């Protein structure tokens, strides 16, 4: 059995660890609320942008020849964009995104397609580099608090790979924030942009009213050409924000569990400590009694 | 200025609304020149370049924003400017603007070196947006 000294040292060390995990839990909780607000704040922009795109597409005479919309008959290379965090200590957050990425890679290879990687977040980049994958692009340093310009950088790279024909499909993998307890790995087709995002459902059509009397400046086709990259950026920005919130939620849960485990460990160590102390006292009493018996005997 | 009826105006960015409320007039930097919109303007969709967006609140009160490239929509007498960035004229952060300028210039250099085919027009607008902010804040 470990000595009293050892047990005391271990209890002190676990206590210190619990202090750290508790602090991290609180910090993640406070940041999570702000991250959720940012998701709320971008929603009006995204909704209006979508409406504008639908309206403009309806007014445009031909939009099917726009590069970002064109479906390629044969898919030879796929780009996977994986969104991870910059740090660990967040439970399965980083691992599960990468695992889905590797699954997609296997599927693509089975169909004879090549795969290139784009990594957002330090963790994903370092894992992929460790496995000797070549990265077409990587971004990091904003995983907690992404700005719109970060999404623009990723969007430009994705559009560039697609337009130049280097890849025929771009897929985004990220953790979607569903609630503080649930984060779901989500796969989104980024490029080509699905044509049905340009088609309005009937309710939207009624709301927008007759579209013919809009004045367009410049022509709707030209506006649409600029709108598509912005749509792409908005989708990526949304994913970055969701991923940031999911990271914090996941970290909060992981740290809460760690604090709980530390508490349990402290309890069981304290129990062993008490037992050991009592055993020692009993031993000493026995020795004293035995000694006294020997003298009187 | 003569009294004009008020109408709802918003300046929206992906990072939140910069302005939301009723105004007499909204002036935005359209691609072919400034566009001023009053209440009951005809439905309009336009592209915006980087520049200055001004909201006239009435009684001579004006709010000015340095805005990045984006789009402008007038619908059912509501004017909405969707821009990628908007900073109130009084709150320009020179350090942030300088960073935007450097980022955009670095990307533009890549385009010029043939390493990237990123949207050149947008990059130029972002540089312009950063320069506008620096000019207004007097830090350039």
Contacts between the chains, C-beta under 8 A, distances in Angstrom:
chain1	res1	chain2	res2	distance
A	38	B	15	7.3
A	38	B	16	8.0
A	41	B	15	6.3
A	41	B	16	3.8
A	41	B	17	7.6
A	42	B	14	4.8
A	42	B	15	6.9
A	42	B	16	7.5
A	44	B	10	8.0
A	44	B	12	5.6
A	44	B	17	6.5
A	45	B	12	4.9
A	45	B	13	6.3
A	45	B	14	4.8
A	45	B	82	6.2
A	46	B	14	7.5
A	48	B	12	6.3
A	48	B	73	7.3
A	48	B	80	5.9
A	48	B	82	5.7
A	49	B	71	7.7
A	49	B	82	6.0
A	52	B	45	6.8
A	52	B	71	6.0
A	52	B	73	5.7
A	52	B	82	6.9
A	55	B	45	7.0
A	56	B	45	6.3
A	147	B	15	7.1
A	148	B	13	7.2
A	148	B	14	4.4
A	148	B	15	5.9
A	148	B	84	6.0
A	148	B	85	7.0
A	149	B	84	8.0
A	149	B	85	7.8
A	149	B	100	6.9
A	149	B	103	6.5
A	151	B	14	7.7
A	152	B	84	7.3
A	153	B	103	7.8
A	153	B	107	7.7
A	156	B	107	7.1
A	156	B	116	7.2
A	156	B	118	4.0
A	156	B	119	6.9
A	157	B	116	8.0
A	157	B	118	7.9
A	159	B	118	7.4
A	159	B	119	7.5
A	160	B	116	5.8
A	160	B	117	4.9
A	160	B	118	5.9
A	163	B	117	6.1
A	164	B	117	6.1
A	208	B	75	7.6
A	209	B	76	7.7
A	213	B	42	7.1
A	213	B	43	5.7
A	214	B	43	4.6
A	214	B	44	6.6
A	214	B	45	5.5
A	215	B	42	6.0
A	215	B	43	6.8
A	215	B	44	4.7
A	215	B	45	7.3
A	216	B	44	7.9
A	216	B	45	5.2
A	216	B	46	7.5
A	217	B	30	6.5
A	217	B	31	7.3
A	217	B	32	6.7
A	217	B	44	7.1
A	217	B	45	7.4
A	217	B	46	4.4
A	217	B	47	7.2
A	218	B	31	6.7
A	218	B	32	7.7
A	218	B	47	6.6
A	220	B	45	7.5
A	222	B	47	7.6
A	223	B	45	6.4
A	223	B	46	7.9
A	223	B	47	5.7
A	223	B	71	7.1
A	226	B	47	6.1
A	226	B	71	7.8
A	226	B	119	7.9
A	226	B	121	7.6
A	226	B	122	7.7
A	227	B	71	7.0
A	229	B	119	5.7
A	229	B	122	7.2
A	230	B	70	7.9
A	230	B	71	7.7
A	230	B	84	7.6
A	233	B	84	7.9
A	234	B	14	6.5
A	237	B	14	5.5
